[in-house]
Amino acid sequence: MQMIYANPHTQMTTMKPTAFHPASNWDDLQFFLAVATQGSISAAARRLGVNHSTVLRRLASLEAHLGSRLFDRLPAGYALTDAGQELAEHLGGVAEQIESAQRRMKSGDLAIRGVVRLTTTDTLLGSMLMPHLVRFGRLHPQVEIQVTVNNSFLNLTQREADVAIRGSNRPPENLVGRRAGRIRTAPYAARSYLKSLGRTHTHEDWRWVGPDDSLAHIEQARWLRRNVPPERVAIRVDSLLGMADAVAAGAGVGMLLCPLGDARRELVRLEEPLPALDTEVRVGQHPD
């Protein structure tokens, strides 16, 4: 999927909430992706089979909901801003998976009744997947979706689950599937915490929220060990959602997944996402 981008050298000290948001309307997101791939409102309208004004209206609705401008309106067409590029990266693989499943459903290639067992993490379920599962359930009411929220990798070959969606740069060998996208990570803090530090504070004044030993293998934990002395870690939590809660409560600064940090209005993104902490999202399923 080819995207058209604006100037990649544009710098911002903070960004408004732009990552995939649980409340985002999937139809609006489809309009966004059409404009991103086609490069113009007219071309997107032709692809979607709607009129020009409908595309403009749905795009404006999405930008208002996310609180960010997603495109630069240029003489040559519509180019993604940094915020738009980040959203497109979050949505690309997931969108292809959903559209492929919908096409196969309509053509009769997939059964439309029965039980589908999905395993994923609490982080992905809350920040990315639940709106799609709800939409899928409404379209196919005879399909029962059973979700197992587990941060460990269930064995697909032993039928512990039919589909696994995981964020990992080092997946186990039994998770065979496609890369569906990536999730970015950046430092966040509560506005109340920053206010308590005063205007003249530096990075050295920050207290940190980090993962505990049960999550020592994740990229955020590795980064914390390399860059933050242990005595500056105020609290450690055994889940990424728990880390976000602690940061939101004012416990300190935390390296949070952008879908979690951007969705909370009380949090501020302090710096640009760190490419070294990007996490791949993989979709695996049983070979049968």
C-alpha atoms as a printed R data frame, in Angstrom:
    type eleno elety resid chain resno       x       y      z
1   ATOM     1    CA   MET     A     1   0.000   0.000  0.000
2   ATOM     2    CA   GLN     A     2   1.685   3.162 -1.224
3   ATOM     3    CA   MET     A     3   1.304   6.238  0.943
4   ATOM     4    CA   ILE     A     4   2.024   9.859  0.044
5   ATOM     5    CA   TYR     A     5   3.935  11.689  2.772
6   ATOM     6    CA   ALA     A     6   4.617  15.292  3.632
7   ATOM     7    CA   ASN     A     7   8.074  16.606  4.548
8   ATOM     8    CA   PRO     A     8   9.663  13.892  6.754
9   ATOM     9    CA   HIS     A     9  11.934  16.408  8.452
10  ATOM    10    CA   THR     A    10   9.133  18.300 10.189
11  ATOM    11    CA   GLN     A    11   9.852  18.292 13.950
12  ATOM    12    CA   MET     A    12   7.375  18.600 16.808
13  ATOM    13    CA   THR     A    13   8.097  18.682 20.522
14  ATOM    14    CA   THR     A    14   4.726  17.160 21.426
15  ATOM    15    CA   MET     A    15   1.980  15.505 19.418
16  ATOM    16    CA   LYS     A    16  -1.757  15.427 19.853
17  ATOM    17    CA   PRO     A    17  -3.531  12.079 20.212
18  ATOM    18    CA   THR     A    18  -3.165  10.461 16.781
19  ATOM    19    CA   ALA     A    19  -2.550   6.784 17.353
20  ATOM    20    CA   PHE     A    20  -5.306   4.237 16.853
21  ATOM    21    CA   HIS     A    21  -8.049   5.117 19.294
22  ATOM    22    CA   PRO     A    22 -10.680   2.659 20.588
23  ATOM    23    CA   ALA     A    23 -13.517   5.060 19.805
24  ATOM    24    CA   SER     A    24 -12.469   5.704 16.192
25  ATOM    25    CA   ASN     A    25 -15.171   4.827 13.656
26  ATOM    26    CA   TRP     A    26 -13.932   2.156 11.256
27  ATOM    27    CA   ASP     A    27 -15.840   3.699  8.344
28  ATOM    28    CA   ASP     A    28 -14.052   7.021  8.893
29  ATOM    29    CA   LEU     A    29 -10.742   5.168  9.035
30  ATOM    30    CA   GLN     A    30 -11.489   3.542  5.668
31  ATOM    31    CA   PHE     A    31 -12.002   7.002  4.163
32  ATOM    32    CA   PHE     A    32  -8.672   8.088  5.672
33  ATOM    33    CA   LEU     A    33  -6.855   5.097  4.162
34  ATOM    34    CA   ALA     A    34  -8.449   5.707  0.756
35  ATOM    35    CA   VAL     A    35  -7.199   9.305  0.681
36  ATOM    36    CA   ALA     A    36  -3.769   8.197  1.946
37  ATOM    37    CA   THR     A    37  -3.362   5.600 -0.811
38  ATOM    38    CA   GLN     A    38  -4.971   7.560 -3.659
39  ATOM    39    CA   GLY     A    39  -3.469  10.956 -2.864
40  ATOM    40    CA   SER     A    40  -6.592  13.014 -3.578
41  ATOM    41    CA   ILE     A    41 -10.203  13.402 -2.493
42  ATOM    42    CA   SER     A    42 -11.549  12.770 -5.997
43  ATOM    43    CA   ALA     A    43  -9.599   9.540 -6.460
44  ATOM    44    CA   ALA     A    44 -10.631   8.322 -3.005
45  ATOM    45    CA   ALA     A    45 -14.286   9.102 -3.793
46  ATOM    46    CA   ARG     A    46 -14.124   7.085 -7.020
47  ATOM    47    CA   ARG     A    47 -12.535   4.149 -5.236
48  ATOM    48    CA   LEU     A    48 -15.155   4.150 -2.478
49  ATOM    49    CA   GLY     A    49 -18.089   4.841 -4.800
50  ATOM    50    CA   VAL     A    50 -19.197   7.999 -2.984
51  ATOM    51    CA   ASN     A    51 -19.245  11.688 -3.816
52  ATOM    52    CA   HIS     A    52 -16.503  14.233 -3.161
53  ATOM    53    CA   SER     A    53 -18.292  15.945 -0.265
54  ATOM    54    CA   THR     A    54 -18.796  12.656  1.601
55  ATOM    55    CA   VAL     A    55 -15.048  12.009  1.666
56  ATOM    56    CA   LEU     A    56 -14.347  15.545  2.894
57  ATOM    57    CA   ARG     A    57 -16.987  15.255  5.607
58  ATOM    58    CA   ARG     A    58 -15.752  11.882  6.904
59  ATOM    59    CA   LEU     A    59 -12.128  13.017  6.862
60  ATOM    60    CA   ALA     A    60 -13.015  16.184  8.787
61  ATOM    61    CA   SER     A    61 -14.936  14.062 11.307
62  ATOM    62    CA   LEU     A    62 -11.925  11.815 11.915
63  ATOM    63    CA   GLU     A    63  -9.502  14.739 12.273
64  ATOM    64    CA   ALA     A    64 -11.867  16.409 14.746
65  ATOM    65    CA   HIS     A    65 -12.197  13.182 16.744
66  ATOM    66    CA   LEU     A    66  -8.435  12.617 16.937
67  ATOM    67    CA   GLY     A    67  -7.626  16.289 17.446
68  ATOM    68    CA   SER     A    68  -4.917  16.275 14.771
69  ATOM    69    CA   ARG     A    69  -4.485  17.281 11.142
70  ATOM    70    CA   LEU     A    70  -3.804  14.123  9.142
71  ATOM    71    CA   PHE     A    71  -3.056  15.611  5.714
72  ATOM    72    CA   ASP     A    72  -1.324  18.613  4.192
73  ATOM    73    CA   ARG     A    73  -3.450  20.037  1.371
74  ATOM    74    CA   LEU     A    74  -0.906  20.586 -1.409
75  ATOM    75    CA   PRO     A    75  -1.367  21.674 -5.061
76  ATOM    76    CA   ALA     A    76  -0.341  18.177 -6.161
77  ATOM    77    CA   GLY     A    77  -2.764  16.426 -3.814
78  ATOM    78    CA   TYR     A    78  -3.127  15.310 -0.212
79  ATOM    79    CA   ALA     A    79   0.088  14.344  1.616
80  ATOM    80    CA   LEU     A    80   0.229  12.668  5.009
81  ATOM    81    CA   THR     A    81   1.450  14.734  7.942
82  ATOM    82    CA   ASP     A    82   3.617  13.087 10.609
83  ATOM    83    CA   ALA     A    83   0.430  12.363 12.558
84  ATOM    84    CA   GLY     A    84  -1.242  10.895  9.477
85  ATOM    85    CA   GLN     A    85   1.781   8.759  8.696
86  ATOM    86    CA   GLU     A    86   1.768   7.347 12.235
87  ATOM    87    CA   LEU     A    87  -1.947   6.523 12.019
88  ATOM    88    CA   ALA     A    88  -1.483   4.861  8.619
89  ATOM    89    CA   GLU     A    89   1.319   2.693  9.995
90  ATOM    90    CA   HIS     A    90  -0.892   1.574 12.879
91  ATOM    91    CA   LEU     A    91  -3.820   0.752 10.600
92  ATOM    92    CA   GLY     A    92  -2.214  -0.671  7.476
93  ATOM    93    CA   GLY     A    93  -1.808  -4.336  8.352
94  ATOM    94    CA   VAL     A    94  -4.921  -4.528 10.521
95  ATOM    95    CA   ALA     A    95  -7.043  -2.971  7.760
96  ATOM    96    CA   GLU     A    96  -5.814  -5.483  5.194
97  ATOM    97    CA   GLN     A    97  -6.620  -8.373  7.527
98  ATOM    98    CA   ILE     A    98 -10.168  -7.154  8.165
99  ATOM    99    CA   GLU     A    99 -10.921  -6.290  4.538
100 ATOM   100    CA   SER     A   100  -9.602  -9.671  3.401
101 ATOM   101    CA   ALA     A   101 -11.803 -11.479  5.926
102 ATOM   102    CA   GLN     A   102 -14.854  -9.456  4.889
103 ATOM   103    CA   ARG     A   103 -14.292 -10.217  1.181
104 ATOM   104    CA   ARG     A   104 -13.966 -13.906  1.900
105 ATOM   105    CA   MET     A   105 -17.095 -13.858  4.049
106 ATOM   106    CA   LYS     A   106 -19.122 -12.213  1.288
107 ATOM   107    CA   SER     A   107 -17.875 -14.696 -1.296
108 ATOM   108    CA   GLY     A   108 -18.771 -17.651  0.918
109 ATOM   109    CA   ASP     A   109 -15.169 -18.794  1.354
110 ATOM   110    CA   LEU     A   110 -15.458 -18.670  5.157
111 ATOM   111    CA   ALA     A   111 -18.081 -20.081  7.448
112 ATOM   112    CA   ILE     A   112 -20.291 -17.462  9.077
113 ATOM   113    CA   ARG     A   113 -21.203 -19.475 12.155
114 ATOM   114    CA   GLY     A   114 -19.332 -21.238 14.909
115 ATOM   115    CA   VAL     A   115 -16.715 -20.320 17.502
116 ATOM   116    CA   VAL     A   116 -13.475 -18.438 16.911
117 ATOM   117    CA   ARG     A   117 -10.975 -18.471 19.771
118 ATOM   118    CA   LEU     A   118  -8.711 -15.449 19.809
119 ATOM   119    CA   THR     A   119  -5.804 -14.886 22.144
120 ATOM   120    CA   THR     A   120  -4.204 -11.487 22.577
121 ATOM   121    CA   THR     A   121  -2.843  -9.167 25.245
122 ATOM   122    CA   ASP     A   122  -4.836  -6.759 27.375
123 ATOM   123    CA   THR     A   123  -2.945  -3.890 25.752
124 ATOM   124    CA   LEU     A   124  -3.835  -4.815 22.160
125 ATOM   125    CA   LEU     A   125  -7.404  -5.729 23.051
126 ATOM   126    CA   GLY     A   126  -8.175  -2.388 24.658
127 ATOM   127    CA   SER     A   127  -6.195  -0.080 22.402
128 ATOM   128    CA   MET     A   128  -6.681  -1.649 18.965
129 ATOM   129    CA   LEU     A   129  -8.804  -4.762 18.582
130 ATOM   130    CA   MET     A   130 -12.072  -4.388 20.474
131 ATOM   131    CA   PRO     A   131 -13.798  -2.001 18.017
132 ATOM   132    CA   HIS     A   132 -13.088  -4.470 15.196
133 ATOM   133    CA   LEU     A   133 -14.361  -7.446 17.189
134 ATOM   134    CA   VAL     A   134 -17.583  -5.574 17.977
135 ATOM   135    CA   ARG     A   135 -18.069  -4.677 14.311
136 ATOM   136    CA   PHE     A   136 -17.327  -8.254 13.237
137 ATOM   137    CA   GLY     A   137 -19.862  -9.586 15.739
138 ATOM   138    CA   ARG     A   138 -22.576  -7.285 14.432
139 ATOM   139    CA   LEU     A   139 -21.923  -8.323 10.845
140 ATOM   140    CA   HIS     A   140 -21.841 -12.028 11.713
141 ATOM   141    CA   PRO     A   141 -24.119 -12.645 14.714
142 ATOM   142    CA   GLN     A   142 -23.855 -16.435 14.368
143 ATOM   143    CA   VAL     A   143 -20.134 -16.346 15.076
144 ATOM   144    CA   GLU     A   144 -19.163 -16.513 18.739
145 ATOM   145    CA   ILE     A   145 -15.827 -14.904 19.525
146 ATOM   146    CA   GLN     A   146 -14.021 -16.221 22.582
147 ATOM   147    CA   VAL     A   147 -11.170 -13.964 23.679
148 ATOM   148    CA   THR     A   148  -8.407 -15.145 25.985
149 ATOM   149    CA   VAL     A   149  -6.449 -12.227 27.421
150 ATOM   150    CA   ASN     A   150  -3.018 -13.565 28.203
151 ATOM   151    CA   ASN     A   151   0.453 -12.064 27.981
152 ATOM   152    CA   SER     A   152   1.996 -15.471 27.309
153 ATOM   153    CA   PHE     A   153   2.012 -17.232 23.946
154 ATOM   154    CA   LEU     A   154  -0.637 -19.941 23.746
155 ATOM   155    CA   ASN     A   155   0.124 -22.934 21.531
156 ATOM   156    CA   LEU     A   156  -1.814 -22.740 18.258
157 ATOM   157    CA   THR     A   157  -0.643 -26.173 17.119
158 ATOM   158    CA   GLN     A   158  -2.353 -27.719 20.155
159 ATOM   159    CA   ARG     A   159  -5.570 -25.776 19.456
160 ATOM   160    CA   GLU     A   160  -5.303 -23.623 22.571
161 ATOM   161    CA   ALA     A   161  -6.524 -20.835 20.270
162 ATOM   162    CA   ASP     A   162  -7.436 -20.383 16.601
163 ATOM   163    CA   VAL     A   163  -5.916 -16.940 16.132
164 ATOM   164    CA   ALA     A   164  -3.163 -15.190 18.067
165 ATOM   165    CA   ILE     A   165  -2.476 -11.464 17.850
166 ATOM   166    CA   ARG     A   166   0.683 -10.463 19.632
167 ATOM   167    CA   GLY     A   167   3.065  -7.566 19.866
168 ATOM   168    CA   SER     A   168   6.583  -8.982 19.826
169 ATOM   169    CA   ASN     A   169   9.865  -8.527 17.991
170 ATOM   170    CA   ARG     A   170  10.918 -12.031 19.065
171 ATOM   171    CA   PRO     A   171   7.874 -14.289 18.558
172 ATOM   172    CA   PRO     A   172   8.138 -18.011 19.376
173 ATOM   173    CA   GLU     A   173   8.533 -20.458 16.505
174 ATOM   174    CA   ASN     A   174   4.973 -21.758 16.887
175 ATOM   175    CA   LEU     A   175   3.516 -18.316 16.099
176 ATOM   176    CA   VAL     A   176   3.603 -18.486 12.315
177 ATOM   177    CA   GLY     A   177   1.791 -15.659 10.593
178 ATOM   178    CA   ARG     A   178   2.032 -12.269  9.008
179 ATOM   179    CA   ARG     A   179   3.260  -8.949 10.288
180 ATOM   180    CA   ALA     A   180   0.214  -6.702 10.687
181 ATOM   181    CA   GLY     A   181   1.911  -3.448 11.617
182 ATOM   182    CA   ARG     A   182   3.875  -1.880 14.411
183 ATOM   183    CA   ILE     A   183   3.260  -0.011 17.638
184 ATOM   184    CA   ARG     A   184   5.469   2.907 18.594
185 ATOM   185    CA   THR     A   185   6.713   3.811 22.076
186 ATOM   186    CA   ALA     A   186   7.454   7.226 23.578
187 ATOM   187    CA   PRO     A   187   7.925   8.804 27.028
188 ATOM   188    CA   TYR     A   188   4.757  10.148 28.653
189 ATOM   189    CA   ALA     A   189   3.944  11.941 31.879
190 ATOM   190    CA   ALA     A   190   0.823  13.285 33.551
191 ATOM   191    CA   ARG     A   191   0.274  17.022 33.306
192 ATOM   192    CA   SER     A   192  -0.053  17.069 37.089
193 ATOM   193    CA   TYR     A   193   3.351  15.398 37.491
194 ATOM   194    CA   LEU     A   194   5.068  17.882 35.189
195 ATOM   195    CA   LYS     A   195   3.440  20.764 37.066
196 ATOM   196    CA   SER     A   196   4.774  19.407 40.356
197 ATOM   197    CA   LEU     A   197   8.330  19.496 38.979
198 ATOM   198    CA   GLY     A   198   8.180  23.172 38.114
199 ATOM   199    CA   ARG     A   199   9.214  24.912 34.919
200 ATOM   200    CA   THR     A   200  12.968  24.569 35.385
201 ATOM   201    CA   HIS     A   201  13.157  20.794 35.760
202 ATOM   202    CA   THR     A   202  15.447  18.613 33.603
203 ATOM   203    CA   HIS     A   203  15.444  14.957 32.615
204 ATOM   204    CA   GLU     A   204  17.556  14.244 35.671
205 ATOM   205    CA   ASP     A   205  14.628  15.249 37.891
206 ATOM   206    CA   TRP     A   206  12.281  12.664 36.406
207 ATOM   207    CA   ARG     A   207  11.128   9.686 38.424
208 ATOM   208    CA   TRP     A   208  10.205   6.695 36.310
209 ATOM   209    CA   VAL     A   209   7.504   4.051 36.036
210 ATOM   210    CA   GLY     A   210   8.794   0.766 34.652
211 ATOM   211    CA   PRO     A   211   7.906  -2.890 34.064
212 ATOM   212    CA   ASP     A   212   8.735  -5.415 36.760
213 ATOM   213    CA   ASP     A   213  10.869  -8.546 36.405
214 ATOM   214    CA   SER     A   214   8.043 -10.527 34.783
215 ATOM   215    CA   LEU     A   215   8.326  -8.178 31.786
216 ATOM   216    CA   ALA     A   216  12.127  -7.994 31.750
217 ATOM   217    CA   HIS     A   217  12.173  -9.300 28.159
218 ATOM   218    CA   ILE     A   218  10.207  -6.439 26.562
219 ATOM   219    CA   GLU     A   219  11.896  -3.562 24.754
220 ATOM   220    CA   GLN     A   220  10.751  -0.950 27.289
221 ATOM   221    CA   ALA     A   221  12.416  -2.889 30.123
222 ATOM   222    CA   ARG     A   222  15.669  -3.220 28.195
223 ATOM   223    CA   TRP     A   223  15.682   0.511 27.447
224 ATOM   224    CA   LEU     A   224  15.045   1.372 31.109
225 ATOM   225    CA   ARG     A   225  17.940  -0.809 32.279
226 ATOM   226    CA   ARG     A   226  20.295   0.893 29.825
227 ATOM   227    CA   ASN     A   227  19.237   4.483 30.431
228 ATOM   228    CA   VAL     A   228  17.774   4.952 33.921
229 ATOM   229    CA   PRO     A   229  19.534   4.233 37.245
230 ATOM   230    CA   PRO     A   230  17.476   1.836 39.401
231 ATOM   231    CA   GLU     A   231  17.154   4.393 42.206
232 ATOM   232    CA   ARG     A   232  15.196   6.712 39.892
233 ATOM   233    CA   VAL     A   233  12.478   4.106 39.243
234 ATOM   234    CA   ALA     A   234   9.575   4.977 41.541
235 ATOM   235    CA   ILE     A   235   7.274   2.057 40.771
236 ATOM   236    CA   ARG     A   236   7.327  -1.143 38.726
237 ATOM   237    CA   VAL     A   237   4.207  -2.807 37.331
238 ATOM   238    CA   ASP     A   238   3.601  -6.232 35.778
239 ATOM   239    CA   SER     A   239   1.494  -4.981 32.847
240 ATOM   240    CA   LEU     A   240   1.710  -2.213 30.248
241 ATOM   241    CA   LEU     A   241  -1.828  -1.119 31.088
242 ATOM   242    CA   GLY     A   242  -0.805  -0.883 34.732
243 ATOM   243    CA   MET     A   243   2.183   1.237 33.757
244 ATOM   244    CA   ALA     A   244  -0.124   3.625 31.899
245 ATOM   245    CA   ASP     A   245  -2.372   3.832 34.971
246 ATOM   246    CA   ALA     A   246   0.609   4.627 37.192
247 ATOM   247    CA   VAL     A   247   1.875   7.334 34.845
248 ATOM   248    CA   ALA     A   248  -1.620   8.835 34.603
249 ATOM   249    CA   ALA     A   249  -1.785   8.927 38.404
250 ATOM   250    CA   GLY     A   250   1.381  11.046 38.514
251 ATOM   251    CA   ALA     A   251   3.894   8.424 39.652
252 ATOM   252    CA   GLY     A   252   6.484   9.546 37.109
253 ATOM   253    CA   VAL     A   253   7.520   9.270 33.481
254 ATOM   254    CA   GLY     A   254   6.921   6.041 31.588
255 ATOM   255    CA   MET     A   255   7.874   4.614 28.210
256 ATOM   256    CA   LEU     A   256   4.358   3.803 27.009
257 ATOM   257    CA   LEU     A   257   2.927   2.362 23.838
258 ATOM   258    CA   CYS     A   258   1.596   5.312 21.850
259 ATOM   259    CA   PRO     A   259  -1.969   3.913 21.516
260 ATOM   260    CA   LEU     A   260  -2.127   3.835 25.325
261 ATOM   261    CA   GLY     A   261  -0.475   7.179 25.978
262 ATOM   262    CA   ASP     A   262  -2.237   9.121 23.225
263 ATOM   263    CA   ALA     A   263  -5.671   7.886 24.306
264 ATOM   264    CA   ARG     A   264  -5.368   9.520 27.742
265 ATOM   265    CA   ARG     A   265  -5.999  13.236 27.755
266 ATOM   266    CA   GLU     A   266  -4.244  13.685 31.092
267 ATOM   267    CA   LEU     A   267  -0.946  12.514 29.595
268 ATOM   268    CA   VAL     A   268   1.619  14.453 27.567
269 ATOM   269    CA   ARG     A   269   3.999  12.877 25.063
270 ATOM   270    CA   LEU     A   270   7.382  14.301 26.055
271 ATOM   271    CA   GLU     A   271   9.481  13.303 23.047
272 ATOM   272    CA   GLU     A   272   9.162  11.693 19.632
273 ATOM   273    CA   PRO     A   273   8.750   7.881 19.567
274 ATOM   274    CA   LEU     A   274  11.984   5.906 19.753
275 ATOM   275    CA   PRO     A   275  12.415   3.698 16.643
276 ATOM   276    CA   ALA     A   276  14.479   1.218 18.670
277 ATOM   277    CA   LEU     A   277  11.396   0.492 20.797
278 ATOM   278    CA   ASP     A   278   9.001  -0.156 17.895
279 ATOM   279    CA   THR     A   279   7.047  -3.371 18.477
280 ATOM   280    CA   GLU     A   280   5.774  -5.520 15.618
281 ATOM   281    CA   VAL     A   281   2.173  -6.746 15.723
282 ATOM   282    CA   ARG     A   282   1.834 -10.271 14.355
283 ATOM   283    CA   VAL     A   283  -1.281 -12.241 13.472
284 ATOM   284    CA   GLY     A   284  -0.904 -16.009 13.643
285 ATOM   285    CA   GLN     A   285  -3.427 -18.756 13.083
286 ATOM   286    CA   HIS     A   286  -3.631 -22.527 13.057
287 ATOM   287    CA   PRO     A   287  -2.525 -23.900  9.656
288 ATOM   288    CA   ASP     A   288  -5.902 -25.657  9.248
